Amino acid sequence: MTPTSPTESPAATTAGAAARADEDGLNHATPPDPVTPRSVLSHLRLDLYGGLRGAFFLRSGFETLDSTPASLVLLVLADLVLNLLVSLLLVGRGGSFSYSSIPYFLFYLPLFLLFGVAAQRLLRRPSALVGVVCALVAFSIPIELCHGLLEWLAQWRPFEGLSDHLAAPHYYRFFGWWLAASLVFLLRLARPGGWHRRLELVLLFLVLLGPPLYFYQRGDLWVSNEGGNESGELSLTDQVLTAQDHLLNDQLGALLPGRPGHSDLYFIGFAGDASQDVFLKELSATRQLFDTRFGTAGRSVLLVNNPQSATTLPFATVGNLERALVRVGEVMNRDEDVLFLYLSSHGSRDQELEVSNAPLELKQVTPESLRRMLRKAGIRYKVVVVSACFSGGFIQPLQDDGSLVITAADATHESFGCGFGENYTWFGEAFVGDALRGTFSFTDAFEKSRDTIRKWEEERGETPSNPQIWAGKEIWPVLKRLQKELEQRKAK
């Protein structure tokens, strides 16, 4: 900030600067020309310090309204650089620079300049335009840095609870804090006009800047790459289309028939969402476990939406799921054998299981459509596991005497763990990655996994997901017989 009042002589200007320094407790005297890089950095340091004081409702030095356009440019650049550095530290090198965020980031600048023009006329001070804008920008910088520091602390387990209070739906994080600091600054201006001049300035600020900054969200300059598909977008090449033409037929054609006098287990896995690899990983691990431990080798089908598996596994679509269920119903011994159907994806509050594989447009799996497909397949005994948020809504529509239904959450709560880089969802890790490796009882495994998930949720302060289970009266003896045969096979 440099004293540039056009109504004062150089000597008077210097004297005025000294007086303001005594009043504000800050030295804003401008070094003589020529301007050097050191003087530029010195002015920026003073402006940032003034912004820190203003953010904590102290006199900042900006009240003199003597900032220059060069000071404003430096503050805007400092705001950009500091946001980039903070977001880089929080996201890590796995992110990328978001060029599309720049217009959103600089959304404030024309608004502040417009308000500065209005303040200039209201205060009748030509320097008010730049001075007011500099102050508003400078106050935001320490507030944003405080928010970034708290976000960093929230990554550590003792401070995880902070994350619940760091949502930033407004343009400035801690928008109320910035608003209050700015209002205190504005109330210190407009002395010549009395209280009505201050009221006019405050109302102008609240009307012109308050609503747009309240409803407009600011974007960071360094962002995580997790916003899109974790493995990229699916390309419908000739190779993919040719492979998909026969992949499901190959799996269904290779299914072994049920053996009379034995309780054989059949497995169908459905990974519905292509945007995150966790569903592919979870279902692949589940199929491997069932093939090796539960004897489903030759009797398992895996349907997956993921660019990685586009030429090796059939897509997880409603049509492919229906074909798989019908085929299993044809080859199994319906009076003795059991189907284990495991579906993993995102879920919605209206109980739709996400089925997505862009650019394909796919139908979602609903409880009613799944019930219809199971009835069409004629499968009598079945274990249906739905690992998704709000999956408890699947239980009532799927209830019948020959079914065991397990869900990762109740109908009104989210489940956890479907993040980028994960190998399992929380439910999948507790149920498949842990519990089922130590027992052949699906109900015992559920009870153990429910206790594990409850412990994880308590440790991390999450709202309980409330995993659910329901069993029909005819499924119990069939599962007991299957469990006994699997235990005997392992003992040999």
Order of alpha helices (4+ residues) and beta strands (2+ residues): alpha-alpha-alpha-beta-alpha-alpha-alpha-alpha-alpha-alpha-beta-alpha-beta-alpha-beta-alpha-beta-alpha-beta-alpha-beta-alpha-beta-alpha
